[in-house]
Amino acid sequence: MTSRPFILLTLICTLSFISCNKSIPTGFWENYETNFLVNNISDQGPYGGHRAVYWKSQKPLTFDTKNILDFATKNGWTLVDSSGFSNEQTNKWIYDNEKIFPLTNIGFSDTLLNDERLKDFPRWFGGQVKLYKFKTGWVTIEPGTDNSIEENGFILLNQDKSEMAVYHLWGE
């Protein structure tokens, strides 16, 4: 009789551990190019969360686009779109006198809103950048509505590919 509760407890603990690893949005990015990882901001709560991760190298061409996109795809992110932004555009990404990445619960927008959520996404570099947008398997919900967004994961890469950031917002 004693072995049955022990087996059940072991099974529950194992399932909890496995499901916890899957339930940490964007957690897999912590394992990408760890020797260049500079900052990892993660806040998760019962109704959602956000993550902003930053890598930097002293050498140009450190972050290979194909390698980055393959890593994202392997971990369940689906590339939706990409676009480029000029230095003039990224210089406008300011909120409360801080450089930010313009992501809120209504999505990414190059036109800034007055939204406290912007403080969750610091922008560590500017200049000419390339932005990749992904479906992550998680949704972002606009508070107080039923509006949801599936494209809520972003990779920002500087022009010489020596700096990279990942931004993700999910839940409400």
Steps between C-alpha positions, in 0.01 A plus 500: 500500500782739579648474150181612324489850661874535438457419129209740475697777671798439269275517195337824614838661571636393161197633315517826693867543413442429130196727477682781685778495242244529221302767680784750528446718193818589316711320760689315227673826400701481823694217333584690181860625468535522878853637480358820344192529725501842671150547640199277558184664630215264577180567690227238512177514689164326508359712216801525270847635485782640295861429415778713353837339432817668371823362351809694396828409334805710425527340155272576201305213343488305826125445478417309183146557377449143377627357829271732700192421291573125511533515879170688531322255268645197681350639821150552361513856372362553148641786295221728377677806360814708503565868446779750521509824697733793453696688763246785472216260578665323794604834650127572544447189713507692827259487793539702819847608382614136470591303188238229454383233260143602403300194609173515692195277542374616162822387333810656352449851366752741355256772605542531875208498736482640850515160671685404819559152351775656283723522809518119502698496174829690516681557172871436542609609152375713214610598156391307197339174616322197363187380680362146477143434616381158619198304610612345828218266594395750768251785466497857618162639605407866503381565857126543537426351157488169318760625247798268478825494306692187406802684352665603825863389478768722347869482421687826444841483333735794446654575162840338556343201682699556819195572716172316530189528716191284545170643622190301594171602659222255586175493694304802617 
